[in-house]
């Protein structure tokens, strides 16, 4: 049986992860988006630490540390280096404007609860009832991925999806094996490193990393 304090920490951390995804639709400054990713990483690490305290599982404690280092520090740090070298570090013209994006986010959150309702009915555990927050984060991340134009914004959408998947895994399995989390974190780090290399090359050749402008050059 989880104590009220532990459950409150888990609920707050899960809420912060979803709130970070929704705020990513509102903010156009790429530096702000990266800060939101760091906040999500810290929230996921806090959630894993709370599960570690309850279950007295050292492995979960190590996972919490890995999540904090990878998702809270390393990945946002690498993205920040890409953004600092980009003079136009704003998402000026997303495919869907901010008000419509926020309405879409509300619809996706409601949809997540409707889809997850059968699961929460079968397993009425406090953690299971929070799973729709992770699913909503995944859907909002996909929305960011397909509606933003800049390469960094799109990779932020991919990372939001990854954070949502991690949140669902923590809530439904009371944590994930250390090797699984290490593998996932290393994969995401590799993606971000490749992005940094590509962004540097694109900026050297074309002076920007706007994907729409590159498509126009191709046409």
MODELLER restraints for C-alpha pairs under 7 A, 6 or more apart:
rsr = mdl.restraints
at = mdl.atoms
rsr.add(forms.Gaussian(group=physical.xy_distance, feature=features.Distance(at['CA:2:A'], at['CA:54:A']), mean=6.90, stdev=0.5))
rsr.add(forms.Gaussian(group=physical.xy_distance, feature=features.Distance(at['CA:6:A'], at['CA:50:A']), mean=6.04, stdev=0.5))
rsr.add(forms.Gaussian(group=physical.xy_distance, feature=features.Distance(at['CA:9:A'], at['CA:47:A']), mean=6.89, stdev=0.5))
rsr.add(forms.Gaussian(group=physical.xy_distance, feature=features.Distance(at['CA:9:A'], at['CA:50:A']), mean=6.94, stdev=0.5))
rsr.add(forms.Gaussian(group=physical.xy_distance, feature=features.Distance(at['CA:10:A'], at['CA:47:A']), mean=5.17, stdev=0.5))
rsr.add(forms.Gaussian(group=physical.xy_distance, feature=features.Distance(at['CA:10:A'], at['CA:50:A']), mean=6.76, stdev=0.5))
rsr.add(forms.Gaussian(group=physical.xy_distance, feature=features.Distance(at['CA:13:A'], at['CA:43:A']), mean=4.77, stdev=0.5))
rsr.add(forms.Gaussian(group=physical.xy_distance, feature=features.Distance(at['CA:13:A'], at['CA:44:A']), mean=6.49, stdev=0.5))
rsr.add(forms.Gaussian(group=physical.xy_distance, feature=features.Distance(at['CA:13:A'], at['CA:46:A']), mean=6.69, stdev=0.5))
rsr.add(forms.Gaussian(group=physical.xy_distance, feature=features.Distance(at['CA:13:A'], at['CA:47:A']), mean=5.79, stdev=0.5))
rsr.add(forms.Gaussian(group=physical.xy_distance, feature=features.Distance(at['CA:14:A'], at['CA:133:A']), mean=6.65, stdev=0.5))
rsr.add(forms.Gaussian(group=physical.xy_distance, feature=features.Distance(at['CA:16:A'], at['CA:40:A']), mean=6.63, stdev=0.5))
rsr.add(forms.Gaussian(group=physical.xy_distance, feature=features.Distance(at['CA:16:A'], at['CA:43:A']), mean=6.47, stdev=0.5))
rsr.add(forms.Gaussian(group=physical.xy_distance, feature=features.Distance(at['CA:17:A'], at['CA:40:A']), mean=4.92, stdev=0.5))
rsr.add(forms.Gaussian(group=physical.xy_distance, feature=features.Distance(at['CA:17:A'], at['CA:43:A']), mean=6.48, stdev=0.5))
rsr.add(forms.Gaussian(group=physical.xy_distance, feature=features.Distance(at['CA:18:A'], at['CA:133:A']), mean=6.04, stdev=0.5))
rsr.add(forms.Gaussian(group=physical.xy_distance, feature=features.Distance(at['CA:18:A'], at['CA:134:A']), mean=7.00, stdev=0.5))
rsr.add(forms.Gaussian(group=physical.xy_distance, feature=features.Distance(at['CA:18:A'], at['CA:137:A']), mean=5.26, stdev=0.5))
rsr.add(forms.Gaussian(group=physical.xy_distance, feature=features.Distance(at['CA:20:A'], at['CA:36:A']), mean=5.45, stdev=0.5))
rsr.add(forms.Gaussian(group=physical.xy_distance, feature=features.Distance(at['CA:20:A'], at['CA:40:A']), mean=6.33, stdev=0.5))
rsr.add(forms.Gaussian(group=physical.xy_distance, feature=features.Distance(at['CA:21:A'], at['CA:137:A']), mean=5.96, stdev=0.5))
rsr.add(forms.Gaussian(group=physical.xy_distance, feature=features.Distance(at['CA:21:A'], at['CA:140:A']), mean=6.35, stdev=0.5))
rsr.add(forms.Gaussian(group=physical.xy_distance, feature=features.Distance(at['CA:21:A'], at['CA:141:A']), mean=6.59, stdev=0.5))
rsr.add(forms.Gaussian(group=physical.xy_distance, feature=features.Distance(at['CA:21:A'], at['CA:160:A']), mean=6.42, stdev=0.5))
rsr.add(forms.Gaussian(group=physical.xy_distance, feature=features.Distance(at['CA:22:A'], at['CA:105:A']), mean=6.56, stdev=0.5))
rsr.add(forms.Gaussian(group=physical.xy_distance, feature=features.Distance(at['CA:22:A'], at['CA:140:A']), mean=6.91, stdev=0.5))
rsr.add(forms.Gaussian(group=physical.xy_distance, feature=features.Distance(at['CA:24:A'], at['CA:33:A']), mean=5.72, stdev=0.5))
rsr.add(forms.Gaussian(group=physical.xy_distance, feature=features.Distance(at['CA:25:A'], at['CA:98:A']), mean=6.46, stdev=0.5))
rsr.add(forms.Gaussian(group=physical.xy_distance, feature=features.Distance(at['CA:25:A'], at['CA:101:A']), mean=6.24, stdev=0.5))
rsr.add(forms.Gaussian(group=physical.xy_distance, feature=features.Distance(at['CA:25:A'], at['CA:102:A']), mean=6.66, stdev=0.5))
rsr.add(forms.Gaussian(group=physical.xy_distance, feature=features.Distance(at['CA:25:A'], at['CA:144:A']), mean=6.79, stdev=0.5))
rsr.add(forms.Gaussian(group=physical.xy_distance, feature=features.Distance(at['CA:26:A'], at['CA:98:A']), mean=5.70, stdev=0.5))
rsr.add(forms.Gaussian(group=physical.xy_distance, feature=features.Distance(at['CA:27:A'], at['CA:33:A']), mean=6.79, stdev=0.5))
rsr.add(forms.Gaussian(group=physical.xy_distance, feature=features.Distance(at['CA:28:A'], at['CA:90:A']), mean=5.43, stdev=0.5))
rsr.add(forms.Gaussian(group=physical.xy_distance, feature=features.Distance(at['CA:28:A'], at['CA:91:A']), mean=4.85, stdev=0.5))
rsr.add(forms.Gaussian(group=physical.xy_distance, feature=features.Distance(at['CA:28:A'], at['CA:92:A']), mean=6.77, stdev=0.5))
rsr.add(forms.Gaussian(group=physical.xy_distance, feature=features.Distance(at['CA:29:A'], at['CA:89:A']), mean=6.31, stdev=0.5))
rsr.add(forms.Gaussian(group=physical.xy_distance, feature=features.Distance(at['CA:29:A'], at['CA:90:A']), mean=4.53, stdev=0.5))
rsr.add(forms.Gaussian(group=physical.xy_distance, feature=features.Distance(at['CA:29:A'], at['CA:91:A']), mean=6.42, stdev=0.5))
rsr.add(forms.Gaussian(group=physical.xy_distance, feature=features.Distance(at['CA:30:A'], at['CA:83:A']), mean=6.92, stdev=0.5))
rsr.add(forms.Gaussian(group=physical.xy_distance, feature=features.Distance(at['CA:30:A'], at['CA:89:A']), mean=5.54, stdev=0.5))
rsr.add(forms.Gaussian(group=physical.xy_distance, feature=features.Distance(at['CA:30:A'], at['CA:90:A']), mean=5.46, stdev=0.5))
rsr.add(forms.Gaussian(group=physical.xy_distance, feature=features.Distance(at['CA:30:A'], at['CA:91:A']), mean=6.93, stdev=0.5))
rsr.add(forms.Gaussian(group=physical.xy_distance, feature=features.Distance(at['CA:30:A'], at['CA:153:A']), mean=6.92, stdev=0.5))
rsr.add(forms.Gaussian(group=physical.xy_distance, feature=features.Distance(at['CA:31:A'], at['CA:80:A']), mean=6.77, stdev=0.5))
rsr.add(forms.Gaussian(group=physical.xy_distance, feature=features.Distance(at['CA:31:A'], at['CA:83:A']), mean=6.90, stdev=0.5))
rsr.add(forms.Gaussian(group=physical.xy_distance, feature=features.Distance(at['CA:34:A'], at['CA:76:A']), mean=5.55, stdev=0.5))
rsr.add(forms.Gaussian(group=physical.xy_distance, feature=features.Distance(at['CA:34:A'], at['CA:79:A']), mean=6.90, stdev=0.5))
rsr.add(forms.Gaussian(group=physical.xy_distance, feature=features.Distance(at['CA:34:A'], at['CA:80:A']), mean=6.75, stdev=0.5))
rsr.add(forms.Gaussian(group=physical.xy_distance, feature=features.Distance(at['CA:37:A'], at['CA:76:A']), mean=6.47, stdev=0.5))
rsr.add(forms.Gaussian(group=physical.xy_distance, feature=features.Distance(at['CA:38:A'], at['CA:71:A']), mean=6.48, stdev=0.5))
rsr.add(forms.Gaussian(group=physical.xy_distance, feature=features.Distance(at['CA:38:A'], at['CA:72:A']), mean=4.27, stdev=0.5))
rsr.add(forms.Gaussian(group=physical.xy_distance, feature=features.Distance(at['CA:38:A'], at['CA:73:A']), mean=6.38, stdev=0.5))
rsr.add(forms.Gaussian(group=physical.xy_distance, feature=features.Distance(at['CA:38:A'], at['CA:76:A']), mean=5.81, stdev=0.5))
rsr.add(forms.Gaussian(group=physical.xy_distance, feature=features.Distance(at['CA:39:A'], at['CA:72:A']), mean=6.65, stdev=0.5))
rsr.add(forms.Gaussian(group=physical.xy_distance, feature=features.Distance(at['CA:41:A'], at['CA:67:A']), mean=6.46, stdev=0.5))
rsr.add(forms.Gaussian(group=physical.xy_distance, feature=features.Distance(at['CA:41:A'], at['CA:68:A']), mean=5.81, stdev=0.5))
rsr.add(forms.Gaussian(group=physical.xy_distance, feature=features.Distance(at['CA:41:A'], at['CA:71:A']), mean=4.55, stdev=0.5))
rsr.add(forms.Gaussian(group=physical.xy_distance, feature=features.Distance(at['CA:41:A'], at['CA:72:A']), mean=4.05, stdev=0.5))
rsr.add(forms.Gaussian(group=physical.xy_distance, feature=features.Distance(at['CA:42:A'], at['CA:68:A']), mean=5.61, stdev=0.5))
rsr.add(forms.Gaussian(group=physical.xy_distance, feature=features.Distance(at['CA:42:A'], at['CA:72:A']), mean=5.24, stdev=0.5))
rsr.add(forms.Gaussian(group=physical.xy_distance, feature=features.Distance(at['CA:44:A'], at['CA:67:A']), mean=6.99, stdev=0.5))
rsr.add(forms.Gaussian(group=physical.xy_distance, feature=features.Distance(at['CA:44:A'], at['CA:167:A']), mean=6.84, stdev=0.5))
rsr.add(forms.Gaussian(group=physical.xy_distance, feature=features.Distance(at['CA:45:A'], at['CA:64:A']), mean=4.49, stdev=0.5))
rsr.add(forms.Gaussian(group=physical.xy_distance, feature=features.Distance(at['CA:45:A'], at['CA:65:A']), mean=6.71, stdev=0.5))
rsr.add(forms.Gaussian(group=physical.xy_distance, feature=features.Distance(at['CA:45:A'], at['CA:67:A']), mean=5.46, stdev=0.5))
rsr.add(forms.Gaussian(group=physical.xy_distance, feature=features.Distance(at['CA:45:A'], at['CA:68:A']), mean=5.25, stdev=0.5))
rsr.add(forms.Gaussian(group=physical.xy_distance, feature=features.Distance(at['CA:46:A'], at['CA:64:A']), mean=6.99, stdev=0.5))
rsr.add(forms.Gaussian(group=physical.xy_distance, feature=features.Distance(at['CA:48:A'], at['CA:60:A']), mean=6.26, stdev=0.5))
rsr.add(forms.Gaussian(group=physical.xy_distance, feature=features.Distance(at['CA:48:A'], at['CA:61:A']), mean=6.97, stdev=0.5))
rsr.add(forms.Gaussian(group=physical.xy_distance, feature=features.Distance(at['CA:48:A'], at['CA:64:A']), mean=5.09, stdev=0.5))
rsr.add(forms.Gaussian(group=physical.xy_distance, feature=features.Distance(at['CA:48:A'], at['CA:175:A']), mean=6.64, stdev=0.5))
rsr.add(forms.Gaussian(group=physical.xy_distance, feature=features.Distance(at['CA:49:A'], at['CA:60:A']), mean=6.85, stdev=0.5))
rsr.add(forms.Gaussian(group=physical.xy_distance, feature=features.Distance(at['CA:49:A'], at['CA:61:A']), mean=5.68, stdev=0.5))
rsr.add(forms.Gaussian(group=physical.xy_distance, feature=features.Distance(at['CA:49:A'], at['CA:64:A']), mean=5.55, stdev=0.5))
rsr.add(forms.Gaussian(group=physical.xy_distance, feature=features.Distance(at['CA:51:A'], at['CA:174:A']), mean=6.64, stdev=0.5))
rsr.add(forms.Gaussian(group=physical.xy_distance, feature=features.Distance(at['CA:52:A'], at['CA:58:A']), mean=6.74, stdev=0.5))
rsr.add(forms.Gaussian(group=physical.xy_distance, feature=features.Distance(at['CA:52:A'], at['CA:60:A']), mean=5.05, stdev=0.5))
rsr.add(forms.Gaussian(group=physical.xy_distance, feature=features.Distance(at['CA:52:A'], at['CA:61:A']), mean=5.45, stdev=0.5))
rsr.add(forms.Gaussian(group=physical.xy_distance, feature=features.Distance(at['CA:59:A'], at['CA:178:A']), mean=6.35, stdev=0.5))
rsr.add(forms.Gaussian(group=physical.xy_distance, feature=features.Distance(at['CA:60:A'], at['CA:175:A']), mean=6.46, stdev=0.5))
rsr.add(forms.Gaussian(group=physical.xy_distance, feature=features.Distance(at['CA:63:A'], at['CA:178:A']), mean=5.65, stdev=0.5))
rsr.add(forms.Gaussian(group=physical.xy_distance, feature=features.Distance(at['CA:63:A'], at['CA:181:A']), mean=6.81, stdev=0.5))
rsr.add(forms.Gaussian(group=physical.xy_distance, feature=features.Distance(at['CA:70:A'], at['CA:185:A']), mean=6.29, stdev=0.5))
rsr.add(forms.Gaussian(group=physical.xy_distance, feature=features.Distance(at['CA:75:A'], at['CA:189:A']), mean=6.23, stdev=0.5))
rsr.add(forms.Gaussian(group=physical.xy_distance, feature=features.Distance(at['CA:75:A'], at['CA:192:A']), mean=6.84, stdev=0.5))
rsr.add(forms.Gaussian(group=physical.xy_distance, feature=features.Distance(at['CA:82:A'], at['CA:196:A']), mean=5.88, stdev=0.5))
rsr.add(forms.Gaussian(group=physical.xy_distance, feature=features.Distance(at['CA:82:A'], at['CA:199:A']), mean=6.94, stdev=0.5))
rsr.add(forms.Gaussian(group=physical.xy_distance, feature=features.Distance(at['CA:83:A'], at['CA:89:A']), mean=5.96, stdev=0.5))
rsr.add(forms.Gaussian(group=physical.xy_distance, feature=features.Distance(at['CA:86:A'], at['CA:208:A']), mean=6.95, stdev=0.5))
rsr.add(forms.Gaussian(group=physical.xy_distance, feature=features.Distance(at['CA:91:A'], at['CA:150:A']), mean=6.53, stdev=0.5))
rsr.add(forms.Gaussian(group=physical.xy_distance, feature=features.Distance(at['CA:94:A'], at['CA:147:A']), mean=5.90, stdev=0.5))
rsr.add(forms.Gaussian(group=physical.xy_distance, feature=features.Distance(at['CA:94:A'], at['CA:148:A']), mean=4.87, stdev=0.5))
rsr.add(forms.Gaussian(group=physical.xy_distance, feature=features.Distance(at['CA:94:A'], at['CA:149:A']), mean=6.01, stdev=0.5))
rsr.add(forms.Gaussian(group=physical.xy_distance, feature=features.Distance(at['CA:95:A'], at['CA:147:A']), mean=4.94, stdev=0.5))
rsr.add(forms.Gaussian(group=physical.xy_distance, feature=features.Distance(at['CA:95:A'], at['CA:148:A']), mean=6.21, stdev=0.5))
rsr.add(forms.Gaussian(group=physical.xy_distance, feature=features.Distance(at['CA:96:A'], at['CA:147:A']), mean=6.08, stdev=0.5))
rsr.add(forms.Gaussian(group=physical.xy_distance, feature=features.Distance(at['CA:105:A'], at['CA:140:A']), mean=6.12, stdev=0.5))
rsr.add(forms.Gaussian(group=physical.xy_distance, feature=features.Distance(at['CA:108:A'], at['CA:136:A']), mean=6.10, stdev=0.5))
rsr.add(forms.Gaussian(group=physical.xy_distance, feature=features.Distance(at['CA:108:A'], at['CA:139:A']), mean=6.53, stdev=0.5))
rsr.add(forms.Gaussian(group=physical.xy_distance, feature=features.Distance(at['CA:108:A'], at['CA:140:A']), mean=6.94, stdev=0.5))
rsr.add(forms.Gaussian(group=physical.xy_distance, feature=features.Distance(at['CA:109:A'], at['CA:136:A']), mean=5.03, stdev=0.5))
rsr.add(forms.Gaussian(group=physical.xy_distance, feature=features.Distance(at['CA:112:A'], at['CA:132:A']), mean=5.29, stdev=0.5))
rsr.add(forms.Gaussian(group=physical.xy_distance, feature=features.Distance(at['CA:112:A'], at['CA:135:A']), mean=5.90, stdev=0.5))
rsr.add(forms.Gaussian(group=physical.xy_distance, feature=features.Distance(at['CA:112:A'], at['CA:136:A']), mean=5.37, stdev=0.5))
rsr.add(forms.Gaussian(group=physical.xy_distance, feature=features.Distance(at['CA:113:A'], at['CA:132:A']), mean=5.26, stdev=0.5))
rsr.add(forms.Gaussian(group=physical.xy_distance, feature=features.Distance(at['CA:116:A'], at['CA:132:A']), mean=5.92, stdev=0.5))
rsr.add(forms.Gaussian(group=physical.xy_distance, feature=features.Distance(at['CA:120:A'], at['CA:128:A']), mean=5.85, stdev=0.5))
rsr.add(forms.Gaussian(group=physical.xy_distance, feature=features.Distance(at['CA:120:A'], at['CA:129:A']), mean=5.52, stdev=0.5))
rsr.add(forms.Gaussian(group=physical.xy_distance, feature=features.Distance(at['CA:127:A'], at['CA:171:A']), mean=5.23, stdev=0.5))
rsr.add(forms.Gaussian(group=physical.xy_distance, feature=features.Distance(at['CA:127:A'], at['CA:172:A']), mean=6.81, stdev=0.5))
rsr.add(forms.Gaussian(group=physical.xy_distance, feature=features.Distance(at['CA:128:A'], at['CA:171:A']), mean=6.12, stdev=0.5))
rsr.add(forms.Gaussian(group=physical.xy_distance, feature=features.Distance(at['CA:128:A'], at['CA:172:A']), mean=5.83, stdev=0.5))
rsr.add(forms.Gaussian(group=physical.xy_distance, feature=features.Distance(at['CA:131:A'], at['CA:168:A']), mean=5.47, stdev=0.5))
rsr.add(forms.Gaussian(group=physical.xy_distance, feature=features.Distance(at['CA:131:A'], at['CA:171:A']), mean=6.19, stdev=0.5))
rsr.add(forms.Gaussian(group=physical.xy_distance, feature=features.Distance(at['CA:134:A'], at['CA:164:A']), mean=4.56, stdev=0.5))
rsr.add(forms.Gaussian(group=physical.xy_distance, feature=features.Distance(at['CA:134:A'], at['CA:165:A']), mean=6.48, stdev=0.5))
rsr.add(forms.Gaussian(group=physical.xy_distance, feature=features.Distance(at['CA:134:A'], at['CA:167:A']), mean=5.23, stdev=0.5))
rsr.add(forms.Gaussian(group=physical.xy_distance, feature=features.Distance(at['CA:134:A'], at['CA:168:A']), mean=4.97, stdev=0.5))
rsr.add(forms.Gaussian(group=physical.xy_distance, feature=features.Distance(at['CA:135:A'], at['CA:164:A']), mean=6.25, stdev=0.5))
rsr.add(forms.Gaussian(group=physical.xy_distance, feature=features.Distance(at['CA:135:A'], at['CA:168:A']), mean=6.84, stdev=0.5))
rsr.add(forms.Gaussian(group=physical.xy_distance, feature=features.Distance(at['CA:137:A'], at['CA:160:A']), mean=6.66, stdev=0.5))
rsr.add(forms.Gaussian(group=physical.xy_distance, feature=features.Distance(at['CA:137:A'], at['CA:161:A']), mean=6.52, stdev=0.5))
rsr.add(forms.Gaussian(group=physical.xy_distance, feature=features.Distance(at['CA:137:A'], at['CA:164:A']), mean=4.84, stdev=0.5))
rsr.add(forms.Gaussian(group=physical.xy_distance, feature=features.Distance(at['CA:138:A'], at['CA:160:A']), mean=6.51, stdev=0.5))
rsr.add(forms.Gaussian(group=physical.xy_distance, feature=features.Distance(at['CA:138:A'], at['CA:161:A']), mean=4.27, stdev=0.5))
rsr.add(forms.Gaussian(group=physical.xy_distance, feature=features.Distance(at['CA:138:A'], at['CA:164:A']), mean=4.76, stdev=0.5))
rsr.add(forms.Gaussian(group=physical.xy_distance, feature=features.Distance(at['CA:138:A'], at['CA:165:A']), mean=6.53, stdev=0.5))
rsr.add(forms.Gaussian(group=physical.xy_distance, feature=features.Distance(at['CA:141:A'], at['CA:157:A']), mean=4.50, stdev=0.5))
rsr.add(forms.Gaussian(group=physical.xy_distance, feature=features.Distance(at['CA:141:A'], at['CA:158:A']), mean=6.31, stdev=0.5))
rsr.add(forms.Gaussian(group=physical.xy_distance, feature=features.Distance(at['CA:141:A'], at['CA:160:A']), mean=4.74, stdev=0.5))
rsr.add(forms.Gaussian(group=physical.xy_distance, feature=features.Distance(at['CA:141:A'], at['CA:161:A']), mean=4.83, stdev=0.5))
rsr.add(forms.Gaussian(group=physical.xy_distance, feature=features.Distance(at['CA:142:A'], at['CA:157:A']), mean=6.06, stdev=0.5))
rsr.add(forms.Gaussian(group=physical.xy_distance, feature=features.Distance(at['CA:142:A'], at['CA:158:A']), mean=6.96, stdev=0.5))
rsr.add(forms.Gaussian(group=physical.xy_distance, feature=features.Distance(at['CA:142:A'], at['CA:161:A']), mean=6.43, stdev=0.5))
rsr.add(forms.Gaussian(group=physical.xy_distance, feature=features.Distance(at['CA:144:A'], at['CA:154:A']), mean=6.70, stdev=0.5))
rsr.add(forms.Gaussian(group=physical.xy_distance, feature=features.Distance(at['CA:144:A'], at['CA:157:A']), mean=4.90, stdev=0.5))
rsr.add(forms.Gaussian(group=physical.xy_distance, feature=features.Distance(at['CA:145:A'], at['CA:154:A']), mean=4.59, stdev=0.5))
rsr.add(forms.Gaussian(group=physical.xy_distance, feature=features.Distance(at['CA:145:A'], at['CA:157:A']), mean=4.40, stdev=0.5))
rsr.add(forms.Gaussian(group=physical.xy_distance, feature=features.Distance(at['CA:145:A'], at['CA:158:A']), mean=6.23, stdev=0.5))
rsr.add(forms.Gaussian(group=physical.xy_distance, feature=features.Distance(at['CA:148:A'], at['CA:154:A']), mean=6.00, stdev=0.5))
rsr.add(forms.Gaussian(group=physical.xy_distance, feature=features.Distance(at['CA:149:A'], at['CA:210:A']), mean=6.45, stdev=0.5))
rsr.add(forms.Gaussian(group=physical.xy_distance, feature=features.Distance(at['CA:149:A'], at['CA:211:A']), mean=6.03, stdev=0.5))
rsr.add(forms.Gaussian(group=physical.xy_distance, feature=features.Distance(at['CA:149:A'], at['CA:212:A']), mean=6.33, stdev=0.5))
rsr.add(forms.Gaussian(group=physical.xy_distance, feature=features.Distance(at['CA:150:A'], at['CA:209:A']), mean=6.44, stdev=0.5))
rsr.add(forms.Gaussian(group=physical.xy_distance, feature=features.Distance(at['CA:150:A'], at['CA:210:A']), mean=4.78, stdev=0.5))
rsr.add(forms.Gaussian(group=physical.xy_distance, feature=features.Distance(at['CA:150:A'], at['CA:211:A']), mean=5.81, stdev=0.5))
rsr.add(forms.Gaussian(group=physical.xy_distance, feature=features.Distance(at['CA:151:A'], at['CA:209:A']), mean=6.27, stdev=0.5))
rsr.add(forms.Gaussian(group=physical.xy_distance, feature=features.Distance(at['CA:151:A'], at['CA:210:A']), mean=6.47, stdev=0.5))
rsr.add(forms.Gaussian(group=physical.xy_distance, feature=features.Distance(at['CA:151:A'], at['CA:211:A']), mean=6.34, stdev=0.5))
rsr.add(forms.Gaussian(group=physical.xy_distance, feature=features.Distance(at['CA:169:A'], at['CA:175:A']), mean=6.42, stdev=0.5))
rsr.add(forms.Gaussian(group=physical.xy_distance, feature=features.Distance(at['CA:169:A'], at['CA:176:A']), mean=6.46, stdev=0.5))
rsr.add(forms.Gaussian(group=physical.xy_distance, feature=features.Distance(at['CA:170:A'], at['CA:176:A']), mean=6.25, stdev=0.5))
rsr.add(forms.Gaussian(group=physical.xy_distance, feature=features.Distance(at['CA:199:A'], at['CA:209:A']), mean=6.08, stdev=0.5))
rsr.add(forms.Gaussian(group=physical.xy_distance, feature=features.Distance(at['CA:202:A'], at['CA:208:A']), mean=6.53, stdev=0.5))
rsr.add(forms.Gaussian(group=physical.xy_distance, feature=features.Distance(at['CA:202:A'], at['CA:209:A']), mean=6.02, stdev=0.5))
rsr.add(forms.Gaussian(group=physical.xy_distance, feature=features.Distance(at['CA:203:A'], at['CA:209:A']), mean=6.06, stdev=0.5))
